[in-house]
Amino acid sequence: MTDVILVSSTMVRPENTNQCSRTKIHLTPYDFKLLNFAYPQRGAKFIHAKAELVSINDFLQPHDSVPNFTRCFFPANDFKSSDGISESLLLLQVTELKDGVFISFGYNHMVADGSSFWNFIHTWSTICLNGSSSHIQTLVLKDLFLEGIDYPIHIPVPETKIPQKYEIPSEERVFHFTKKNISDLKAKANEELGSSDLKISSLQAVLAHLWLSIIKHSRLNREEESHIIVAADMRRRLNPPLDPACFGNVTHQAMATTRVGEMLDQGLGWAALQINEQVRSLTNENYKTFAETRVRNVKLPQPKISGGPRKADTYLVVTSSPWFEVYDNDFGWGKPIAVRAGPNNGFGVSLVVFRGVEEGSIDVHATIPLSIWSDV
């Protein structure tokens, strides 16, 4: 029933292919941390496919579970950003269904972050819908290179070793938070902290709730550590700030770490505060210090999972954002009715955050190891 048939595949390359006229763009220290990242799903590859026996309702299953065949509709499964030397930096797939269209993509994190990519998708869909590229905003490129660095930055050979990949059986589900759910969680988190000087955001409250819920059912002992990694847009945090529309990857990761027992004892507000403090620590100074340290000691981030798959369960990795306008993109077939994330090519628990269909709501596409799934 889920056979996806390839109709055509097209590679789009720049018109000018003269090697001498090309401008070399060096990787910055900020790019190193992305080399082992999965594609959130040379030239751009466009794929046309058909799955005429699959209907929209096959994707929208009861209890918001995500069917296993969904991964067949994404074009960049198992790619890492370091694969960009041989694979397309952008892959887009349009699959015709029995009663609709499934549009999917994969892009290299060295080129863009979620903010840039969703701006690109919105611009492209606007051109397709209107049949014209007039009134389209000029592309704003990132110009953020540290001074005094001898480019290119050389990566030591031992650091280029591909990290061991653990196949962790998992299940996927979309958790839906209504506007009222979010308001209640935010109010509870701030009330538990009891301080007017702190303000837990809606997203921080939702993530803290998920973190706490997963930890409660993780079967980790009270002395073990749990980590949550949250990506943050640095454009407005830099000094001077960058244009919010600038194209590129300008994200940084905040990681909060706590012992399981302490989190269970302290509750929602305390968990949200750990996330809040780490996100607020992502400043202009912090960002530059990170880069300068990377240049002096070039290392590619590797997940410290010495215990194999069992330890992978202690990491929650949060990507995407409810601020991205995922439902406002119409290529001429109508606006989306649902959004799903591609396969989790990373490690640990994956939480991909989207704006919900209803105003003020949030959807979280979660990939959770089977070792804790049955109890969540």
N, C-alpha and C positions, 0 to 999 in steps of 0.2 A: 504493500500500500504506500510505502514511503519512498519508492524509487524516485530519485531526482535525476532527470535526463538532461545532459548538457546539449544545448542547442547551438551555441556559438561562444567563442572566447576571443576578445580583441585586446591587443596591447596598444595603448596610446603613448607615444613618445614625443618629446619636443621636436619641433620642425628643424631646428638647427642642431645637427649631430656632429659638427666639426669639433674634434677633440681639443684643438688649439684654442678655440674660443670659449671653452667652458671655464667657469669660475669655480675653484675648489673651495668648499665650505668645510672648515675644520670642526670637529666635535669640541664642545666646551666641557669643562669639568662637570657641569650639571647633567650632561648627557650620559655620563658613565653609569649613573645609577639606573638607567633605563635599558641598558644593553640586554639584560636578561629578562626584561618584561615581555609578557605576551602581547601580541597584537590585540587591542581591545576589539578586537577583530578588525626597480628602475623603470620608470614610467608608471602608468596606472593600468591595471588589468580589469576589464569589464566582462562579466560572465552573464549569459542569458541561459536560463534553465527552465525546465517544466517538471511539475509534480501534479499531474492532472487528477490523481486519485485522492489527493490530500485537500481537505477543506479547512476553512478558517476555524471551525469549531474543533478540529483535531488538535489545534494549538491551544485553544482556550478550554483547558480541561477543568473538571470540578476541583474545588479547593485550591485553585491556582497552581496546581502542580505543572511541571514542565516536562513534556514527553521526551524520551531519549532520542527520538529521531530529529529533534530540533537542530542538533549540531550539523546535520547533513545540509542545512540551508545556509551555512556560513562558509566563506571562502578562504579563511586564514587559520584554520585549525592547526594547532601545534607550532605555529610560527613564533619566533622570538624576535625582538628588535634587532639583534645582532645578525639575523638572517637577511637584513636589508641589502647586504652586498651582493646577494644573488636572487632575492625574491623582489617582487613588486612592492613599492612603498605604500601603495594604495590598491586595494582590491574591492570591487563592488559586484554584487550578484543580485540579479532580479529573477525571481522564480515565479512563474505563473502557476497558480493553484487552481483547484476546481472552481472556486468562487471568489477569488481575490488575487492579490499580489503580495509576495514576501520580499522585502528589500533588505539586504544585509551588506555589511562591509567589514573590512579589516584594514587597519592603517598602522604604520610604523610610528611608535612613540618618539622616535628620534626627530620626527618631522613635525608632529603636532600633538596637542593635548585635547581633551574633550571639548573645552571651550572653543578652540580653533576649529575643530572638526565639525561640530554642530553648526557653527557659523557658516562653514563651507557648504554643508548639506542644505541649510536654509537658503543660501544664495543660489545654489544650483537648482533647487526645486522651484524657486521664484522665477528663474530664467525659463525652465521647462514649462511652467504654468502660463507665463505671460508671452513666451515666444520672443523675448527681447532681453538683452543684457544692459539696456539703458537704465540709468538711475541706480546702478549697482555700485556700492561703495568700493573705492580703490583698496586693494589689498595692503594692509599695514604689516610690514615685516619687522621681526624682532631684531634689535641691534644691541645685543647684550654680551659683550666679550670683556673679560677682565684684562686690564692693562698689565704689561710686564711679563706675559706668558709666551714662551717659545713654542709656537704651534708648528707642526702637530704635536699633540701630547702622546707620548709613546706608552703603550700598555705592556707591562712585563708579560712574557710568555706564560708563566704559571697562571696569571689571571685570566687568560683566554680559554682556559679549560672549561668545557661545557659542564655545568653542575649536574649532579645526579638527579634524575627525575623519578619521583615516586608516583606510581599509579595508585591513587587513593579512591576506592569505590565511593561514590557520592550520589546524592539526589538533589534535584533542583526544585525550588518553589518560589513563587512570587508572593511576598507578604504585602498586604495593602493596608495602609494607615490613612484613615479618613481625617478630614480637617479637625473633627472633634477629638479623635484619638490622639492626634499630635498635640492639640491644645492641652488636653488632660495630662499627657506625659510631661510636657514642658512646665506646666504649673506644679506638678508633683515634684519634679527635679529641683526647681528653684525653691519650693517650699521646704524641702528637706535640707537644703543648704542654709536657709534662714538668713541670708545676707543680701542686703540691697545693693552691695558693691559688685556682686557677680550676677551675670545674666547668661543662663544657659540657653542656647538657641534651640529652635525646633528640631533641626537636624541632629544636634548633639544629644538631645533627649531621646530621639528615636534610636540612634546608634547605641546609646548607653543601654536602652531597654533590650535591644537585640543581643548586645554583648553579655549582659547579665543573664538573659534567658538561655543563651547557648552555654554559658559557663555552668549554670545550674544543672544542665543535663549532660555535661561533657565527661563525667566520671573521672575528672582530674582530682588529685588529692589537694588538700587545703594549702600545702606548701609549694605546689607548683606555680609557675608564672603563666600569665596569659597576656597576650599583646594584641593591640588593635592599631592598625596602620591606616591613616586617613590622608588622602591627597588633598592639597590646598592650592588654589590659584594664587600666584605671587604677584600678579601684574600691579595691583594697587598697593601692595605691601612694600614694594621697592621704593628707593629714594634716589633719583626722582621716579615717580610711578610711570609704568608703561601704559600706552593706550589700551583700554579694555579689549579692543578688537584686534590687537596685534597677533599675527599668525606665528605659531611656533609652540614649543612646549615650555611653559613657564610655571611648572608645578613643583612643589616640594612636599616631602612626606613627613607627617608628624606621627610619632609612635608612642602610645601610652602603654605602660607596663605595670601590672599589679599582681600580687599574689591572690590566688583563688579564694582563700579563706577570708582575706581582708575585704575583697569585693562583696562576697556573700554577706558578710557582717554589716557592711556600710550601706549597701543598697543603691538605688537608682541615682539619686542626687550626687553621691560621691563618685560613682562611675562616670557620670556626665562631666563632673569637674575635672577628672583626669584627662578626658579628651579635650575639654575647653582649654586647660592650661597648656597642653602640648601644641594645640593649634595657635594659641596666642603667642607662643614662643617663636613662631616662624616670622621673623622680622628681616628687614634689609640686612642688618649686621649678621644675623644667623645664616642667611643665604650666602653671603660673601665669604664668611668664615668656612662654611662647608666646602665651597669651591676651592679656596686657597689650600685647604687641607688635602683635598683630592689631588691637587697638582703635586704637592710635596710627597704624597704617599699614594700612588695610583693603585687603587684596588676596585674591583667590581663587586658590588654588593652581592653576598650570597646568603640565602636564608640559613640561619644557624639552627638546623634541625638535626642535631646529633643523634636523636632517638628515632630517626626515620619517620614513617607515616604517623606513628603515635604522637610525636611532638608537633607534627604539622597541624594537628587539631588545636593547638594552643594559639595559633595566629588567625586573626580576622583581618582581612584586607578589604578596605572600602574604596571603591572607585566610582567615577561619574558624579553627577550632582543633580539635585532637584531643580536647579536654576536653568538647566539646559532646556531649550524649547523643542522638545522632541515631538510634540504633537502638532506643531504649526507648519509642517513641511508637506506641501501638496505638489506632487510631480504631474498632476493632471488626472490622477486616479482617485482623488479624494484624500482627506487627511487620515493619518494612522488611527486605528482603533485599539491597538495594543503595541507594547514595546517589550522586547525580550533581549537579554544579553547573550553573547556567544559563549562557547564552552570555556570553562575556567582552565587556562593553561598554566596557571601559577601553582601556589601551594596554599594549604590551609583552607579556612572558610572564606569564601568570596561573597562580598555584599556589593552588588551593583545598584546604585541609587538612581531612580528616575522620578520625574514629576509624574503624578497620577493623572488619570483622565479627568477626574472631578477637580474643580478648583480647590486649591489648598491641600490636596492629598499628596501622598508620597508612596511610591511602589519600590520595594527592595527585592531584586532578583538574587536569591541566596543559593549558593552551592555549598552543601553541608555534607561532610563525611558520614558514611552510613553508620560509623561507630557511635555517633550521637544523634543521628537523624530521627530514629524511631521515638525518641523521648521529647523532641523539641516541640 
